[in-house]
Amino acid sequence: MSNSLTYFRVDGAWRDVQNHIPANSGIAPQVDDVSAYVDFFPGSKLEALAGGMSIYVPDYETYGDTELSLAPITGRTIDGKLCTIAVNDPNGVELVANTDWLGLTGDDELYYHVRFRNVTYDSAVQRLSNFAFLAPTDDTGVVITSTDLERFDYRGP
């Protein structure tokens, strides 16, 4: 029996609290969207490389034993939400899950190292903290801005 890839969806939302609008009469801060590119580098807990990673998988679809290269995936925030860079900018990004047949265990399990770049809010270049997370073993979605998500040290490029 052949194996195939399982994908999981990643979502997230980013907002900032910034100075009030001077043209308005109020003094309350303004809440606005954060703009950024979000890079997902596949790797182990200890390392992710700019070029992605390659693994050997048994009996992949109709190809048989195969070297499978997982390339980095880039999304972006639109209206403060993570989106795929595609026509109509659909919400969310899909990544490869850490299924058993990939054969990745221990510190070599599949992690995604998340890097934020070109971050803008409050009309200026800013920064968000990079981190890593363990990929789920099935198609269970991940909200990377959830307070429940376990974050690990970023070890990407």
C-alpha positions as CSV (number, residue, x, y, z in Angstrom):
1,M,0.0,0.0,0.0
2,S,1.4,3.4,-0.9
3,N,1.6,6.4,1.4
4,S,0.7,10.0,0.7
5,L,1.3,13.4,2.4
6,T,-1.1,14.7,5.1
7,Y,-1.4,18.5,5.4
8,F,-2.5,20.7,8.3
9,R,-3.8,24.2,8.2
10,V,-2.0,27.1,10.0
11,D,-3.9,30.2,10.9
12,G,-3.1,33.3,12.9
13,A,-4.0,37.0,13.5
14,W,-1.9,40.0,14.3
15,R,-3.1,43.5,15.5
16,D,-1.3,46.4,17.1
17,V,-2.3,49.2,19.4
18,Q,-0.8,52.4,18.3
19,N,-1.0,56.2,18.6
20,H,-4.4,57.7,18.2
21,I,-5.2,59.5,14.9
22,P,-4.2,63.1,15.3
23,A,-7.0,64.3,13.0
24,N,-9.6,62.8,15.5
25,S,-10.7,64.6,18.6
26,G,-10.4,61.5,20.9
27,I,-7.3,60.3,22.8
28,A,-7.9,56.5,22.6
29,P,-5.2,54.5,20.9
30,Q,-6.0,53.1,17.5
31,V,-6.1,49.3,16.8
32,D,-4.8,48.3,13.4
33,D,-3.5,45.4,11.3
34,V,0.1,44.2,11.3
35,S,1.6,43.6,7.9
36,A,4.3,41.0,7.5
37,Y,5.7,38.1,5.5
38,V,5.7,34.8,7.5
39,D,8.2,32.1,6.5
40,F,7.8,28.5,7.6
41,F,11.1,26.6,7.5
42,P,10.7,22.8,8.0
43,G,13.4,21.2,10.1
44,S,14.2,19.4,13.4
45,K,13.8,20.9,16.8
46,L,17.5,21.9,16.7
47,E,17.8,23.3,13.1
48,A,16.0,24.5,10.0
49,L,17.9,25.5,6.9
50,A,17.0,28.2,4.3
51,G,16.7,25.5,1.6
52,G,14.3,23.3,3.6
53,M,14.9,19.7,4.4
54,S,15.0,16.3,2.6
55,I,13.8,13.0,4.0
56,Y,13.6,9.5,2.6
57,V,10.1,8.1,2.7
58,P,9.0,4.5,1.9
59,D,6.5,3.7,-0.9
60,Y,5.4,7.3,-1.7
61,E,2.2,7.2,-3.8
62,T,3.1,5.4,-7.1
63,Y,6.8,6.4,-7.0
64,G,8.0,3.8,-4.5
65,D,10.8,4.8,-2.0
66,T,11.4,8.5,-2.6
67,E,13.6,11.4,-1.4
68,L,11.0,14.0,-0.4
69,S,12.2,17.6,-0.2
70,L,10.2,20.0,2.0
71,A,10.8,23.5,0.8
72,P,10.1,26.6,3.0
73,I,6.6,28.1,2.6
74,T,5.9,31.8,2.8
75,G,2.6,33.4,3.7
76,R,1.7,36.9,4.5
77,T,-0.7,38.8,6.6
78,I,-3.6,40.5,4.9
79,D,-6.1,42.5,7.1
80,G,-4.1,41.1,10.0
81,K,-4.7,37.4,9.1
82,L,-2.3,34.8,7.8
83,C,-2.9,34.1,4.1
84,T,-1.4,32.0,1.4
85,I,0.3,34.0,-1.3
86,A,-2.1,33.1,-4.2
87,V,-4.9,34.5,-6.2
88,N,-7.5,36.0,-3.9
89,D,-5.1,35.5,-0.9
90,P,-7.0,32.7,0.9
91,N,-6.9,32.6,4.7
92,G,-4.4,30.1,6.2
93,V,-1.4,28.2,5.0
94,E,-1.1,24.4,4.6
95,L,2.0,22.6,5.7
96,V,3.1,18.9,5.7
97,A,2.1,17.0,8.9
98,N,4.5,14.9,10.9
99,T,2.9,11.6,10.1
100,D,4.4,8.3,11.3
101,W,5.5,7.1,7.9
102,L,7.8,10.1,7.5
103,G,10.0,8.2,10.1
104,L,11.0,11.4,12.0
105,T,11.3,10.8,15.8
106,G,12.8,12.5,18.9
107,D,14.6,15.8,18.3
108,D,14.4,14.9,14.5
109,E,10.6,15.2,14.5
110,L,9.2,17.7,12.0
111,Y,9.2,21.2,13.4
112,Y,8.4,24.5,11.6
113,H,10.6,27.5,12.4
114,V,8.5,30.6,11.9
115,R,10.3,33.8,10.8
116,F,8.6,37.2,10.4
117,R,10.0,39.7,8.0
118,N,9.1,43.1,6.5
119,V,6.9,43.7,9.6
120,T,5.1,47.0,9.5
121,Y,2.8,48.6,12.0
122,D,2.2,52.1,13.4
123,S,3.5,53.3,10.0
124,A,7.0,52.0,10.7
125,V,9.2,48.9,10.3
126,Q,8.9,46.8,13.4
127,R,9.7,43.2,14.5
128,L,7.8,40.2,15.8
129,S,9.5,37.3,17.7
130,N,10.5,34.3,15.6
131,F,9.8,30.8,17.1
132,A,9.3,27.1,16.3
133,F,6.5,24.7,16.8
134,L,6.1,20.9,16.5
135,A,4.0,19.8,13.5
136,P,0.9,17.8,14.3
137,T,0.8,14.1,13.4
138,D,-2.4,14.5,11.5
139,D,-4.5,17.2,9.8
140,T,-5.4,19.0,13.0
141,G,-5.1,22.8,12.4
142,V,-2.7,25.0,14.3
143,V,-3.3,28.6,15.3
144,I,0.2,30.1,15.7
145,T,-1.1,33.1,17.6
146,S,-2.9,30.9,20.2
147,T,-1.8,31.2,23.8
148,D,-2.0,27.4,24.0
149,L,0.6,26.7,21.3
150,E,3.9,25.4,22.7
151,R,6.7,27.5,21.2
152,F,10.3,26.5,20.9
153,D,13.5,28.4,20.2
154,Y,13.8,29.6,16.6
155,R,16.8,27.9,14.9
156,G,16.1,28.8,11.4
157,P,18.2,30.8,8.9
